[in-house]
Amino acid sequence: MRGVSAATEAGRRLIALAAASLGRKSGQAVVVGLLVAVLAGNVALRVAIDDARDGQGSGTAALESASTRIPVMLSYDFRTFDAHVDLAVGNTTGEFADEMRATLTQQIKPDVEARRVVNQVQVASAGVVKSSDDSVTVLMLMTQVTQAGAEAPVTGGVRVLATMKNTDDGWLVSGLEPI
């Protein structure tokens, strides 16, 4: 708030200077006009600072949620895949929940069970790309270790943009895009 106080003080000095340099009646009108402008600017600045703080709070909460939820969603074991589907979908919201269930059961499950795949995902790094009160986009860099049957584990990187939505149940995943 130091910037807000400095702006207010600068406005006061400007008003005093204007009043001293103009005639009494016209000076009073200018002073009143400048005072209104400075006060309006001060209010706008305070609102902008409060909005930025709110966005940071939303971003932090969504980032923490994404960092916990998404590795759970992307890690699975062929032996418990049906339970994993329910767990993964439980971390999502909106239309994405239906898309996630369909993708997991129709596209991923047959291959996972046939090849006996175990997949573990861990977050290496994550950050907020865009934030508002009810929606946050998070970029996540993750490490993935995949083992199929008796084959040697394969380690790789995964990058996703996750859209987090603020719901009554907390920050849930409403979109996931590999990049």
N, C-alpha and C positions, 0 to 999 in steps of 0.2 A: 504494500500500500504506500510505500515511500514515493512512488511515481505519482500517485493520486494526490498526495499532500503537496508535492512540488508543483504540480499543475495548478492546484488551488491557490497556492501562494503566488505563483506567476500571474494568475488571473487577477488577484487582488492588487498586485503592483501595477498591472496594466490599467485597471480601473482608476487607481489613484492618479496615475500619470495623465489619463484622459481627462479626469475631472479638473486637475490643476491647469491643464493647457487650454481648456475651452471656457467660454463664458458660463456664468452660473446656471441659467435655465437650460441652454442647449447641452451643457456639460452634464447636468443631472439626467437628461434623457439618454445621452450616450452611456453614462455610468449604469443606468438601469438596464439598458440593452445589453451591455457587455456582461453585467452581473448575471442576467438571465442566460446568456450564451455560455458563460463559464460554469454555472450551476448545471445546465443541461449536459455539457461536456463531461463534467464530473460524474453525474449520474450514469451517463452512457459508459464511461470508463469503468465504473464500479460494476455495472451489469456485465460488461465484457469479461472482467476479471473473475467474477462469480461463475459465469458460464464456462470459462476455461477450467476453473477448479472442478466444477461438476463433471466436465468431460474427462478430466484426468482421473477422477474417482471412478467413473464408469469404466474407463479404459483399464484401470488397475484391477478392478473386480472381474471384468470380463477376461482379461489376460490370465488371471489366476485360475478361473474356471476352465478356460480353454486348455491351459497347461495340464490340468488334471483330467478333464473329460476326454480329450481327443486321443491321448495315448491308450486309454481304456477302450475307446471305440475301435482303434486300428490294431490293437493287439488281440490275438485269438489263438485257440488251440483246437485242432480238428476233433479232439475227444469231447469237448464241451461247447461246440459251435452253436448249438441251438440256444443254450443259455446265454451265450455271448450276444446273439442277435437281440434278445430282450434287453440286455444290459446296454448295448450300443444305442439302440433306439430310445432307451430311457434317458439318454443324454442329449436328445434332439428335441426340436419343437417344430410346429407348423407342418407344411407340406414336405419338408425335408425328412421328417420322421417316417412318412410313408415311402419316400424314395429310398431311404436308408434300408428299411426292412426289405423292400423288393430287391434292391441290389445285393444285399447280403444273402438272402435266401435263394434267389433265382440265378445269380451270376457267380457269386464267390463260393457259396457252400459246396456245390458239386466238385469243383477243383480242389478245394481245401480238404474235403473228405477223401477224394480219390488219391491225392498225392500225400495225404497225412501231414499237412502243413501246420507248423507252429510259428507264429509271427509275434515278435516283441518289438514295440515301438517306445522310444524314450525321447523326450524333448531335449534338444541340444541348445536351442536358443529360440526366443519368441519376442515379438514386439507388436505394439499397437500401430496400425497403419492409419486408421480412421476411427473417430469416436463421436458418439452422440449419447444422449441420455438413455436411449433404449436399444441401440444397435452399435456394435463395435466390430471392426474388421481387424483380425490378428494374422500376422505372418508368422508361421511356425517352421523352424528347421528342426528335423528330427532324424534320429538314427534308427534304422530298422534292421533287425536280425531275423532272417527267415530260414527255417530248416524244413525241408521236405523229406519225409521218411528217413532213410539212413544216410542221405546225402550230407555233405559238410554244410554247416551254416553259412549263409551268404549275408554279408553286412553291406548296407547301402544307405543312402540319404533320401529323405522324403521332405519335400517342401509343399506346404499347403497354405492357402488363404482360407481362414475360417471366419464365418460371420456368426457372431454371438448375439443373441436376442435376450433382452431383459424380460423375464416372465415372473409369474407368481412363484415359480419353483426355482428362481435364481437365473443366472446366465446360462442359457442352453444353446447348443449348436443349431443354427438355422440354415447353414450352408457350408459346404466344404469343397474347395476347388484345388486339385493338385496343380502345381506350377513347376 
